[in-house]
C-alpha cells in the first residue's frame, strides 16, 4: 500500500507543470490585441465624422459581429486555444459564449435549440454580473446616505 506522502510525490512527478506565467503573457497579448483592434475600429469610424459616443456603440457592434462571425467560421476556438483568457475578457468573448451554443444546437429548432441553449454559458455571467452590480450599487447608495463618498 502506498502512503499518502508517496502518492503525493507520484502525482507531483507525473502531473504537467503549470505554465502560469506563459498563459498570463498570452492572455495579456491577445486580450490587448483585441482591444487594440477595437480602438482601431473606433478610430476609423470616427474618421467618418461619427460622434464619439456613436462611434463607441458602433465599435461594440462591430466587435460583437466579428466575434460571432469568427465563431461561426470555427476560427474563434482556434484563437482561444492559444490565447486562453485573452479571448474571454473582451466583448468578442461574450459574443462567442452566446453564439457558440446557439450555432451548435440550431438543429434542435429555434425554441428548444437556439433559444434555450443560447445563454447556457453566458447566462450565469449575466445573472451574477447583474446581481453584483445591484449589490455594489446598494452598498454605494447606503454609504452615500451616510455621507461617505468613495469617489
VENPEBEL-V136403 format. One record per pair of residues at least 6 apart in sequence whose ideal C-beta (glycine too) atoms are under 7 Angstrom apart, sorted by the first residue. I is the first residue (numbers start at 1). J is the second residue. If there is no record, write none. Layout:
((I;J) (I;J))
This chain:
((23;84) (26;82) (26;83) (26;84) (26;86) (27;83) (27;84) (27;85) (27;86) (28;86) (29;86) (30;83) (30;86) (30;87) (31;86) (31;89) (31;90) (34;90) (34;92) (35;90) (38;59) (38;63) (41;59) (41;62) (42;55) (42;56) (42;59) (45;55) (45;58) (45;59) (46;52) (46;55) (50;58) (60;91) (63;90) (63;91) (63;92) (64;91) (64;95) (66;92) (67;76) (67;91) (67;92) (67;95) (67;96) (68;95) (68;99) (70;76) (71;96) (71;99) (71;100) (71;103) (72;103) (76;96) (79;87) (80;87) (87;93) (94;122) (97;121) (97;122) (98;118) (98;119) (98;122) (101;117) (101;118) (101;120) (101;121) (102;114) (102;117) (102;118) (105;113) (105;114) (105;117) (106;113) (106;114) (107;113) (119;126) (140;150) (143;150))
